[in-house]
């Protein structure tokens, strides 16, 4: 089994401009800061995982490398990924913390990718999945877009075959929210599915008032995501009971323990999961036992398609058209409003040589010197 043992690693660091300001009623971001972690075995298999920072650039490559080598690599060197992905850690005292700089998430996805490659299976199959695709909705992360750009974005999404759309709401002016809903309906058609995400903008009472307003205006919502504070389980449950015409989606901002408590409190109609494969599966299995639907939120390069296809209660997966597909050789495929699992073993794609050369940025550089991703270049050309 030595050929399956982890024998080497590589980190590639990135900085580039996004094709638009993405964000919600609370925050906005115009750059992608992150890194790719590759874990290798002696047979030539390479497991790939990503980590990113929303606000600030990740540390320099030399600091990432030294930190990983000292703090993380000793626990991986010579180990079997199939054993590590199922490892349960005794969380006590100071070890109740994440690995620095996002290594935890990148490492978990890379380990699952490597383990499923060694088994010769797509990750979804390795996780026990029987589906090859899952319904997907188009998400704009659109709060900071002008009305014109908002409409252009969702027209493009509809032209790509999406029939269900999620927009950001939560403006202090309720007429702003109503205007966005109206613009969306005018752009994608009255028969389209609509979801809204308030990112905890409202109090429970205000949330009920807004939802009543939207319903009276003729908007039948598939769900409202994070309408109030993540920790207000009582308020979430009461809001669900008061709005039987829509569903409450929550859980994005909670850790494993918080999500388990959310489910136990029956405080959400749909639980939102994303990110780390092991943690998503743990909560997804619990949701399946309780009969509570699951939605997969944004995951870097849409690796969440694998857990979505492996979880019986997963109803939806988010796709936000983030411009990082140029970093890999075969991005997750979307057709007719569905996300598809690749037939390739593992997560289905690898880092490109262009990502290691043209797009690699070892040191932090000024924003003014950042390159535009290919999608951003196309958008800039189209708008000229």
ABEGO torsion letter per residue (X at the ends): XAAABBABBBBBBBBBBBABBBEBAABBBABBBBBBBBBBBAAGBBBBBBBBBAABBBBBAAAAAAAAAAAAAAAABGBBAAAAAABBBBBBEAABBBBBGGAAAAAAAAAAAAAAAAAGBBAAAAAGBABABBBBBBBAGAAABBAAAAAAAAAAAAAAGBABBBBBBGBABAAAAAAAAAAAAAAAEAABBBBBBAGGABBAAAAAAAAAAAAAAGBBBABBBGABBAABAAAAAAAAAABAABBBBBGAABBAAAAAAAAAAGABABBBBBEBAAAAAAAAAAAAAAGBBBBBBBBBGGAAAAAAAABAABABBBBAGBBAAAABABBBBBBGGBBBBBABBEAGBBBBAAAAAAABBABBBBAAABBBBAAAAAAAAAAX
